[in-house]
Amino acid sequence: MRIAFLFAAALLAGCTAAPTRPTAPASPPSSVSAAVDRPVVGEAWRSSAHADDELDSLATWPTPEGGTWLIATAKRSHQLRVFDADTGAMLRTVGARGAMPGKFDRPNGIAVHGDLVFVVERDNHRVQVFSLPDFTPLAAFGADTLRSPYGLWVNEVAPDIFEVYVTDSFMDGADHAQVPDLASLDQRVRRFRFEAHDGASPKATALGSFGATDAQTALRIVESIAGDAAHDQLLIADEDVRHNATVHVYTLKGAYTGRRLPAGTFEAEPEGIALWSCSVDGGYWVVADQLRPRTVFRIFDRAQLTPAGSFVGAHVAGTDGIALHPSPTARFPSGALFAVDNDASVVAFDLRDVTTALQLDPDCGR
C-alpha cells in the first residue's frame, strides 16, 4: 500500500485522546549505591537544564563545517533542540506545536541517516522527514496506520532507499493505560520502505507489522528499538516492569529469534539502546537502565549479547534516550556517548573513559 505524502492529511492525525502508559514502580533508592564495584565515569559535559521540555530521544549529525550536532526531541514543548556535541551549548530550536509540515505534536523518537532526519510524533501519529542542515520538511508518512508511535530505527538497504522500523505502543482502556490483548501485539513494530532519490518526490510503502503474541515473549510496552545489519539483529526493549522488562532480539525481517536478555538484567525500565560499532562486526550494545538516583549504562557484546560490564555517571539519572557517536570529533577523538538526564538536560561521556573503566576492547577507545 502506498502512503500518501499529502501533509494536509496529517491535520486529522491528532484528534484522538492522548495515550498514556503504566508508570513503573519507583526504583529502590539503594539500587545503584549498593553496587560498590560499579565504575563511575564522569560526564565530560552537562548542558543547561530545560525543565519544561521533557527531553526524550537523541541523534547526532556531523556538519559540513566539521562540527557535530546533537539533536534532542522535546516532547512537552513540541520542538527539537540542537546542541553542540563537543560543548553542550544549545544552538537552536526547531518547530512548534501543530500538524502542518515542520510542526510537531509530542515528538519522541529520532534518527539521522546522512542528511535526513526522521522524527516520530506520538500525537500526530506519523513520521516526519527533514533535510539537514535547515530542517526543511520533505515528507510525512504513517498517519493511516500508526496509533501511538514512540521509537524508530532506520536502515539504508540501497542508495537512498531505507527501511524504517517504528514501535507502536498503543494501549487500551478509558485512560489508555491497559496493555492490549496478546493477539493484537503482532502490530507492535511497523515497517516502512522510504525512498528519497535526488530529483524525485519522496515516497513510502507500508511493509506490514510484527511482534510476538505469546504470554512469555510478547512486546507489551515498547519504545526503544535499534538494529545491526551486520548481525541481522533488531533489539526491541519491552518496558513493562510487571512482566520482567527486558530486550528482545528479532531479525531485520521481523522474525523473533527466541533470544532476549535474561530476566533480572534490568532493575528499572530498559530505555535508550545504541550500537557501539568498533569494527565491521565487533563492538558492543549500550542500554540505559532508567534508574534513580543514577542511571546504569549496561554494556553487552555486539553479537552474543553477553554482559560486558556497566557503569554510572557522576550525576546523570532517569535516562530516556541515548546516542552513540563513534566517529572522532574535536572534543572526543574516539567518539562519545550522549544521554538524557532527568528529562531536562543532556550529558556526554568520552568513549575513551568508558573503554578504560570497563576494560573493553581497546579498538573501541582509540
C-alpha positions, -999 to +999 in steps of 0.1 A: +000+000+000+013+034-009+013+061+018+002+095+006+025+124+013-002+149+015+007+169+046-029+182+048-040+147+057-019+149+088-042+176+101-066+148+111-039+128+129-040+145+164-077+142+171-077+112+194-072+113+231-035+114+241-025+079+252-006+072+284+013+042+296+016+025+330+041+041+353+069+018+365+072+013+403+098+036+419+133+021+419+147+014+454+170+043+464+198+020+472+197+001+439+227+019+425+247+029+456+247-007+468+267-017+437+301-005+451+321-023+424+304-005+395+327+021+379+318+057+379+326+075+346+324+113+349+304+132+324+326+153+300+299+180+300+263+186+310+241+210+292+219+236+308+185+224+320+153+228+301+128+216+327+097+223+306+109+204+275+107+168+287+136+158+265+135+122+253+155+109+223+188+118+208+206+116+174+239+131+161+248+147+128+283+157+116+281+192+100+298+201+067+320+226+087+335+198+108+313+202+139+288+178+153+252+184+163+233+166+190+196+168+182+171+160+210+133+157+209+114+178+234+080+161+240+063+187+261+074+218+242+068+201+208+102+210+194+136+197+186+166+212+204+200+213+188+232+212+209+269+214+201+280+179+207+315+190+218+304+215+244+267+210+252+259+246+242+224+249+228+225+261+192+189+264+181+153+251+185+132+238+157+094+237+153+063+244+174+031+225+182+009+217+152+002+193+124+015+213+094+049+205+079+077+213+103+055+213+133+052+186+159+028+171+184+048+153+211+079+143+191+095+112+206+119+090+185+145+105+162+171+091+138+196+107+115+208+090+083+231+110+060+215+144+057+180+132+066+164+133+100+134+112+108+111+122+137+083+102+152+054+122+166+032+102+190+002+125+189+003+133+152+007+095+146+033+099+119+070+101+110+082+134+095+114+135+074+136+166+071+167+176+053+197+190+071+210+215+080+179+236+075+153+211+088+134+215+056+103+193+057+104+167+029+077+142+037+054+126+063+041+091+064+024+065+086-006+086+098-030+060+083-015+031+103+004+043+133-017+046+165+008+056+193+043+056+178+073+061+200+107+050+187+123+042+154+154+028+137+164+035+101+184+011+078+196+021+044+192-011+022+202+005-011+213+040-021+186+064-010+163+036+000+156+030+036+137+006+058+121+024+088+111+004+119+086+022+142+075+010+176+037+014+181+028+013+218-010+017+215-029+009+247-065+001+256-089+013+283-105+046+291-072+060+303-051+044+275-030+026+301-041-010+296-019-034+276-040-047+247-049-084+242-020-105+232-034-112+198-031-076+188+005-073+198+017-085+164+014-048+154+039-036+180+065-028+153+056-012+119+079-014+089+080+011+061+101+015+029+111+051+023+127+063-009+143+097-013+161+098-046+176+131-057+152+150-080+123+127-073+094+131-049+099+110-017+076+081-013+069+054+013+054+020+013+040+001+043+056-033+047+034-046+075+040-052+112+053-078+136+056-088+172+053-120+193+019-127+207+025-154+234+025-146+271+062-152+276+077-131+248+050-105+237+061-069+234+038-053+259+051-017+262+076-007+236+096+024+227+134+019+221+145+000+190+179-003+173+194-026+147+226-042+135+226-051+098+259-069+101+244-095+125+208-093+113+197-082+148+169-059+158+169-051+195+135-041+210+130-030+246+099-041+265+095-016+293+067-035+312+083-040+346+054-061+357+064-088+333+102-088+336+111-058+314+139-068+290+153-065+255+141-090+228+160-098+196+143-100+162+157-104+127+155-074+104+127-092+086+107-092+118+111-128+129+115-134+166+148-152+173+138-166+207+166-146+222+162-120+250+183-107+278+178-127+310+151-118+335+166-095+362+191-079+339+173-045+344+164-030+377+141-004+361+130+002+325+154-006+296+153+027+277+178+040+251+196+014+230+227+022+210+251+002+189+288+008+196+304-004+164+342-007+167+348-026+135+329-043+107+313-068+131+329-061+165+318-039+193+290-036+219+254-026+227+247+001+253+213+000+270+203+026+296+186+012+328+164+041+338+173+042+375+175+069+401+195+083+418+217+074+388+212+057+355+231+024+350+245+021+315+247-017+307+272-029+280+267-062+261+287-080+235+276-070+200+270-104+186+264-127+216+247-101+239+267-114+268+272-088+296+305-068+292+301-045+322+282-015+334+288+020+347+272+050+361+279+087+356+286+112+384+252+127+381+230+115+352+198+099+362+164+087+349+177+085+313+154+081+284+172+083+251+209+078+243+230+083+212+264+069+205+287+088+181+316+065+172+334+090+149+360+114+162+350+150+170+371+179+181+364+172+218+361+134+215+388+118+193+374+083+200+337+093+199+312+099+226+281+085+243+253+111+249+224+106+273+193+125+285+195+135+322+162+137+342+142+148+311+158+183+313+195+181+303+218+161+281+253+148+290+283+134+272+307+106+281+341+102+264+343+067+249+379+065+259+369+069+295+342+042+292+366+018+275+393+023+302+368+020+331+353-013+319+385-027+303+367-031+269+382-039+235+410-012+230+398-008+194+367+009+208+387+036+227+412+046+201 
